[in-house]
Amino acid sequence: MIDASPLGANVPCPSFLPNMNSLPFTMENLGFIRQFPWSYKPNLTLYGEEKHVIEELKFFKQHGGSSMVECTIVGLERDMNMMKRMAEESGVNIISGTGYYVDAALPQDVHSATQEQLVSTMVQDITKGAAGTSTRCGVIGEIGTSWPVTATEKKVLQATAAAQTQLGCPVIIHPGRNKEAPAEVIRILAEAGGDISRTVMSHLDRTIYDKGELSEFAKLGSYLEWDLFGIEVSYYEQVTNLDMPSDAQRIQMIKHVLDNGYEDRVVIAHDVHTKHRLMHYGGHGYSHILLNVVPMMLARGISQDQVDKMLIHNPRNWLTFK
């Protein structure tokens, strides 16, 4: 569950739809919502959609899914009790994240906290229970960074590295929207003592487009994540001079890194964080990879063993505490 309002905080409505936020969420408006998902503020929260999310988690399980990493953290309105209920009612294992999102989404107490205080909170969330509950987190992240990385975000990254060193836990990173951002984050984590081999760099779909640059980044040793599967609209509101790739293009980039020896470092996901991507609202839901993407991969020369690594073995290895 997530309130993704920070994602659309600075995204204006399109000029020809100045009153877009007053539109009802109906079939006739779905084309506009898919094209401008972060401009349409009613689209940016899944709270109130608990029934539909649980139904879609059950559908995910019926079609072979068993576990899901849920990356809602401080800045995105995490609700541990709700996630526990969803796991219990759906039968899907939900691995919840701890940590802090991008600078602009953070409350003042995070900006003023010391690195040691941030470490203490993340360690407690994992070892004792998060947000006043007894429900423990299983991963640090998705730790949010902007471009350039802000002072608070650097402090959070350094705290993340310290907590990871203490616990031997997995980490996942949201990089800024610049091709240099992933490597810069890896540098900060490494200098702070983080374990890069236990770290996932997410959102490579919209961050590194060049195969040569991707190969160079892969050498740094993190897990490589393409996690926007199901988004097929090339127009990208967050950075309008960049083209969002299609699922076919994502698969081509993944095959490139697989062919270059990185099949043990690739993971994939949907990053469902808006209403329009739920099946109830005409979206692909949580089962799109299992139902649609895997057959596409197999038809394009990716082997079943490689698919199993991306969906089973690599996530399991990453999520195992060392």
C-alpha positions as CSV (number, residue, x, y, z in Angstrom):
1,M,0.0,0.0,0.0
2,I,1.3,3.4,-0.9
3,D,0.4,7.1,-1.1
4,A,2.4,8.1,-4.2
5,S,1.4,11.8,-4.0
6,P,5.1,12.9,-3.7
7,L,5.6,11.4,-7.2
8,G,3.2,13.9,-8.7
9,A,3.8,16.8,-6.4
10,N,5.5,18.9,-9.2
11,V,3.8,17.4,-12.2
12,P,1.3,19.9,-13.7
13,C,-1.9,18.9,-15.5
14,P,-1.6,18.9,-19.3
15,S,-2.4,22.3,-20.9
16,F,-5.5,20.9,-22.7
17,L,-6.8,19.3,-19.5
18,P,-6.2,22.0,-16.8
19,N,-9.0,20.6,-14.7
20,M,-7.9,17.0,-15.0
21,N,-8.1,16.3,-11.3
22,S,-11.8,16.9,-11.3
23,L,-12.4,14.2,-13.9
24,P,-14.0,10.9,-12.7
25,F,-12.0,7.7,-12.9
26,T,-14.0,6.3,-15.8
27,M,-13.3,4.2,-18.9
28,E,-13.7,7.3,-21.1
29,N,-10.9,9.1,-19.2
30,L,-8.6,6.1,-18.8
31,G,-6.6,7.1,-21.9
32,F,-5.8,10.5,-20.4
33,I,-4.9,8.9,-17.0
34,R,-2.6,6.4,-18.7
35,Q,-0.8,9.1,-20.6
36,F,-0.6,11.5,-17.6
37,P,-0.7,9.2,-14.5
38,W,1.2,11.5,-12.2
39,S,-0.8,14.6,-13.1
40,Y,-4.0,12.9,-12.0
41,K,-3.9,13.2,-8.2
42,P,-6.7,10.7,-7.5
43,N,-4.5,8.1,-9.2
44,L,-1.7,8.5,-6.8
45,T,-2.9,6.5,-3.7
46,L,-3.9,2.9,-3.2
47,Y,-5.4,3.6,0.2
48,G,-9.1,2.9,-0.1
49,E,-8.4,0.1,-2.6
50,E,-7.5,-2.6,-0.1
51,K,-10.3,-5.0,-1.2
52,H,-9.1,-4.8,-4.8
53,V,-5.4,-5.1,-3.9
54,I,-6.2,-8.3,-1.9
55,E,-8.2,-9.7,-4.7
56,E,-5.3,-9.1,-7.1
57,L,-2.8,-10.6,-4.8
58,K,-4.9,-13.7,-4.7
59,F,-5.0,-13.7,-8.5
60,F,-1.2,-13.4,-8.4
61,K,-0.9,-16.4,-6.2
62,Q,-3.3,-18.5,-8.3
63,H,-1.0,-17.9,-11.3
64,G,2.2,-19.0,-9.6
65,G,3.2,-16.0,-7.4
66,S,4.2,-16.6,-3.8
67,S,6.1,-13.6,-2.5
68,M,6.3,-9.9,-3.1
69,V,8.7,-7.2,-1.9
70,E,6.7,-4.1,-0.8
71,C,8.9,-1.0,-0.9
72,T,6.6,1.6,0.8
73,I,8.7,3.4,3.3
74,V,8.9,6.7,5.2
75,G,7.6,9.4,2.9
76,L,5.1,7.2,1.1
77,E,2.7,6.5,4.1
78,R,3.6,2.9,5.0
79,D,1.0,1.0,7.0
80,M,2.4,-2.1,8.5
81,N,-0.9,-3.4,10.0
82,M,-2.5,-3.1,6.5
83,M,0.3,-5.1,4.9
84,K,0.2,-7.8,7.5
85,R,-3.6,-8.1,6.9
86,M,-3.1,-8.3,3.1
87,A,-0.5,-11.0,3.5
88,E,-2.8,-13.1,5.8
89,E,-5.9,-12.7,3.6
90,S,-4.2,-13.3,0.3
91,G,-1.7,-16.0,1.3
92,V,1.1,-14.1,-0.4
93,N,4.4,-13.5,1.5
94,I,4.9,-9.7,1.7
95,I,8.4,-8.6,2.5
96,S,8.2,-5.0,3.8
97,G,10.8,-2.3,3.5
98,T,12.2,0.1,6.0
99,G,14.0,3.3,5.2
100,Y,13.4,6.8,3.7
101,Y,12.2,8.0,0.4
102,V,13.4,11.0,-1.6
103,D,14.3,14.3,0.1
104,A,11.1,16.1,-1.1
105,A,8.9,13.5,0.5
106,L,10.5,13.3,3.9
107,P,9.2,14.8,7.2
108,Q,11.3,17.4,9.0
109,D,12.4,14.9,11.7
110,V,14.3,12.9,9.1
111,H,16.1,15.9,7.9
112,S,17.1,16.8,11.4
113,A,17.9,13.3,12.6
114,T,21.5,12.1,13.0
115,Q,22.9,9.3,11.0
116,E,23.0,7.2,14.1
117,Q,19.3,7.8,14.8
118,L,18.4,6.7,11.3
119,V,20.5,3.5,11.7
120,S,18.8,2.7,15.0
121,T,15.3,3.1,13.5
122,M,16.0,0.9,10.5
123,V,17.6,-1.8,12.7
124,Q,14.7,-1.8,15.0
125,D,12.2,-2.0,12.1
126,I,14.0,-5.2,11.0
127,T,14.8,-6.8,14.4
128,K,11.8,-5.8,16.6
129,G,9.0,-4.3,14.6
130,A,8.2,-1.2,12.5
131,A,6.0,1.8,13.1
132,G,4.9,0.7,16.6
133,T,3.9,-2.8,15.6
134,S,5.5,-6.2,16.1
135,T,5.6,-6.7,12.3
136,R,9.2,-6.8,11.2
137,C,10.7,-5.6,7.9
138,G,12.8,-7.8,5.7
139,V,14.6,-5.3,3.5
140,I,16.0,-1.8,3.6
141,G,14.4,0.3,0.8
142,E,13.4,1.4,-1.6
143,I,15.8,4.1,-0.4
144,G,15.0,7.2,-2.4
145,T,17.6,9.5,-4.0
146,S,17.2,12.5,-6.3
147,W,19.7,14.0,-8.8
148,P,21.9,15.3,-7.7
149,V,21.9,13.5,-4.4
150,T,20.9,15.9,-1.5
151,A,22.6,16.1,1.8
152,T,19.8,14.3,3.6
153,E,19.8,11.6,1.0
154,K,23.5,11.1,1.4
155,K,23.0,10.8,5.2
156,V,20.3,8.2,4.6
157,L,22.6,6.2,2.2
158,Q,25.4,6.3,4.8
159,A,22.9,5.1,7.5
160,T,21.7,2.4,5.1
161,A,25.2,1.1,4.6
162,A,25.8,1.1,8.4
163,A,22.5,-0.8,9.1
164,Q,23.3,-3.3,6.3
165,T,26.7,-3.9,7.8
166,Q,25.2,-4.5,11.2
167,L,22.5,-6.9,10.0
168,G,23.7,-8.4,6.7
169,C,20.4,-7.5,5.1
170,P,19.3,-6.7,1.6
171,V,19.0,-3.1,0.3
172,I,17.1,-1.7,-2.7
173,I,17.7,1.8,-4.1
174,H,15.6,4.3,-6.1
175,P,18.1,6.3,-8.2
176,G,17.7,9.8,-9.4
177,R,16.5,10.3,-13.0
178,N,20.0,10.7,-14.6
179,K,22.2,8.1,-16.1
180,E,25.0,9.0,-13.7
181,A,22.8,8.5,-10.6
182,P,23.1,4.7,-10.1
183,A,26.9,4.8,-10.1
184,E,27.0,7.8,-7.7
185,V,24.7,6.0,-5.3
186,I,26.9,2.9,-5.4
187,R,30.0,5.0,-4.7
188,I,28.4,6.6,-1.6
189,L,27.2,3.2,-0.3
190,A,30.6,1.6,-0.9
191,E,32.5,4.4,0.7
192,A,30.2,4.0,3.8
193,G,30.9,0.3,4.0
194,G,27.8,-1.0,2.2
195,D,27.7,-4.4,0.5
196,I,27.1,-3.7,-3.1
197,S,26.6,-7.4,-3.9
198,R,23.5,-7.3,-1.6
199,T,22.1,-4.2,-3.2
200,V,19.4,-3.9,-5.9
201,M,19.6,-0.8,-8.2
202,S,16.0,-0.3,-9.3
203,H,14.3,1.6,-12.2
204,L,17.1,0.9,-14.7
205,D,14.3,1.0,-17.3
206,R,14.1,4.8,-17.1
207,T,17.7,5.5,-16.1
208,I,20.3,3.8,-18.3
209,Y,19.3,3.3,-21.9
210,D,22.7,2.7,-23.6
211,K,23.9,-0.9,-23.7
212,G,27.5,0.2,-23.3
213,E,26.8,2.3,-20.3
214,L,24.7,-0.5,-18.8
215,S,27.6,-2.9,-19.2
216,E,29.9,-0.5,-17.4
217,F,27.4,-0.1,-14.6
218,A,26.9,-3.8,-14.3
219,K,30.6,-4.2,-13.5
220,L,30.0,-2.4,-10.2
221,G,28.4,-5.5,-8.8
222,S,24.9,-4.6,-7.7
223,Y,21.7,-6.4,-8.7
224,L,20.2,-4.9,-11.9
225,E,16.4,-4.4,-11.7
226,W,14.0,-3.6,-14.5
227,D,10.8,-3.0,-12.6
228,L,8.4,-1.0,-14.7
229,F,7.0,-3.9,-16.7
230,G,3.5,-3.2,-17.9
231,I,4.1,0.5,-18.5
232,E,3.8,0.8,-22.3
233,V,3.3,4.6,-22.7
234,S,6.6,6.1,-24.1
235,Y,5.8,9.6,-22.8
236,Y,7.4,10.0,-19.4
237,E,6.0,12.8,-17.3
238,Q,8.8,12.8,-14.8
239,V,11.5,13.5,-17.5
240,T,9.7,14.6,-20.7
241,N,12.8,14.4,-22.9
242,L,13.3,10.7,-22.1
243,D,11.4,7.9,-23.7
244,M,9.9,5.2,-21.4
245,P,10.8,1.8,-23.0
246,S,8.3,-0.8,-23.8
247,D,8.3,-4.3,-22.4
248,A,9.9,-5.6,-25.6
249,Q,12.7,-3.0,-25.2
250,R,13.1,-4.0,-21.5
251,I,13.5,-7.6,-22.5
252,Q,16.1,-6.6,-25.1
253,M,18.2,-4.8,-22.5
254,I,17.9,-7.7,-20.1
255,K,18.9,-10.2,-22.8
256,H,22.0,-8.0,-23.4
257,V,23.2,-8.3,-19.8
258,L,22.3,-12.0,-19.6
259,D,24.4,-12.6,-22.8
260,N,27.3,-10.8,-21.1
261,G,27.4,-13.0,-18.1
262,Y,25.1,-11.3,-15.5
263,E,22.3,-13.8,-15.3
264,D,22.9,-14.1,-11.5
265,R,22.4,-10.3,-11.0
266,V,19.1,-9.6,-12.8
267,V,15.7,-9.1,-11.0
268,I,12.4,-7.8,-12.4
269,A,9.2,-6.3,-11.1
270,H,6.1,-4.1,-11.9
271,D,6.4,-1.2,-9.3
272,V,2.7,-0.9,-9.1
273,H,2.1,2.3,-7.2
274,T,-0.9,3.9,-8.9
275,K,-4.6,2.9,-9.3
276,H,-4.5,2.7,-13.1
277,R,-2.2,-0.2,-13.0
278,L,-4.5,-2.3,-10.9
279,M,-6.7,-4.8,-12.9
280,H,-9.8,-3.2,-11.3
281,Y,-9.0,0.0,-13.1
282,G,-8.1,-1.5,-16.4
283,G,-4.4,-2.2,-15.7
284,H,-2.2,-5.3,-15.8
285,G,-2.1,-6.0,-12.0
286,Y,0.5,-8.0,-10.2
287,S,0.5,-11.0,-12.5
288,H,1.6,-9.4,-15.8
289,I,5.2,-10.7,-15.6
290,L,4.0,-14.3,-14.9
291,L,1.2,-14.2,-17.5
292,N,2.6,-12.1,-20.3
293,V,6.3,-11.1,-19.9
294,V,7.7,-14.6,-19.3
295,P,6.2,-16.0,-22.5
296,M,7.7,-13.0,-24.4
297,M,11.1,-13.7,-22.8
298,L,11.0,-17.4,-23.8
299,A,10.0,-16.4,-27.4
300,R,13.0,-14.1,-27.6
301,G,15.8,-16.5,-26.7
302,I,15.9,-16.2,-22.9
303,S,16.0,-19.7,-21.4
304,Q,13.7,-21.1,-18.7
305,D,16.7,-21.5,-16.4
306,Q,17.4,-17.7,-16.8
307,V,13.8,-16.9,-16.2
308,D,13.9,-19.0,-13.0
309,K,17.0,-17.1,-11.9
310,M,15.3,-13.8,-12.3
311,L,12.0,-14.8,-10.6
312,I,13.2,-17.3,-8.0
313,H,16.9,-17.8,-7.3
314,N,18.2,-14.2,-7.6
315,P,15.5,-12.7,-5.4
316,R,15.9,-15.5,-2.9
317,N,19.7,-15.0,-2.7
318,W,19.3,-11.2,-2.4
319,L,16.7,-11.5,0.4
320,T,18.7,-14.0,2.5
321,F,20.4,-12.3,5.4
322,K,24.1,-13.0,5.5
